[in-house]
Amino acid sequence: MSHTGNDPLIELAASTSTRVELDEEGVLHVIAGSVTLRLDRDTCEELATTLARAVVALGRRQPRQRKPRLSLVSGATARKGDPASR
């Protein structure tokens, strides 16, 4: 599971401070700030589920006073007028 830097990475998703890329070997590169996790698909799916559960649990323990920056997106890109794109 090592990326040589020579293979192109395909960006799967990105935000202002995080992104997920895929290399030619099928390894997902999850980048958050200066930290990069290189994960196989199963581990990445498990991490995504665990993070989602943690955010829900955190919301129950410490409700936010402001609206969260989370959004639902259907398909690869949000469409104009789609409620999920707001």
ZAMARGU-4260 file (C-alpha; in steps of 0.2 Angstrom, whole numbers, plus 5000, padded with zeros to 4 digits):
<rodrens>
0) 5000/5000/5000 | 5013/5013/4995 | 5011/5026/4982 | 5026/5030/4973 | 5021/5047/4967
5) 5023/5043/4949 | 5005/5036/4947 | 4991/5048/4944 | 4978/5050/4958 | 4960/5052/4954
10) 4951/5064/4965 | 4934/5056/4971 | 4928/5070/4982 | 4935/5086/4990 | 4930/5100/5002
15) 4940/5115/5008 | 4951/5105/5020 | 4949/5087/5015 | 4949/5076/5000 | 4949/5058/4994
20) 4959/5052/4980 | 4961/5035/4972 | 4977/5027/4965 | 4980/5015/4951 | 4981/5000/4964
25) 4964/5004/4971 | 4971/5012/4987 | 4961/5027/4994 | 4971/5042/5000 | 4961/5051/5013
30) 4969/5068/5016 | 4964/5080/5030 | 4976/5094/5033 | 4993/5087/5034 | 4988/5070/5038
35) 4985/5057/5024 | 4978/5040/5027 | 4980/5026/5014 | 4966/5014/5015 | 4959/4999/5006
40) 4941/5001/5001 | 4933/4991/5015 | 4943/5000/5029 | 4938/5017/5021 | 4920/5012/5021
45) 4921/5006/5039 | 4930/5023/5044 | 4916/5033/5035 | 4903/5024/5045 | 4912/5026/5061
50) 4915/5044/5058 | 4896/5047/5054 | 4891/5038/5070 | 4904/5048/5080 | 4896/5065/5073
55) 4879/5059/5077 | 4884/5054/5095 | 4893/5071/5096 | 4878/5080/5091 | 4868/5072/5104
60) 4881/5076/5118 | 4885/5094/5112 | 4872/5101/5100 | 4878/5115/5089 | 4871/5132/5091
65) 4874/5135/5072 | 4868/5126/5057 | 4881/5112/5053 | 4890/5113/5036 | 4884/5095/5031
70) 4874/5092/5015 | 4867/5077/5006 | 4872/5075/4988 | 4864/5063/4976 | 4875/5057/4962
75) 4892/5063/4958 | 4887/5081/4957 | 4873/5092/4965 | 4861/5098/4952 | 4855/5116/4951
80) 4838/5118/4961 | 4842/5101/4970 | 4838/5104/4989 | 4854/5094/4993 | 4864/5107/4984
85) 4860/5120/4997
</rodrens>
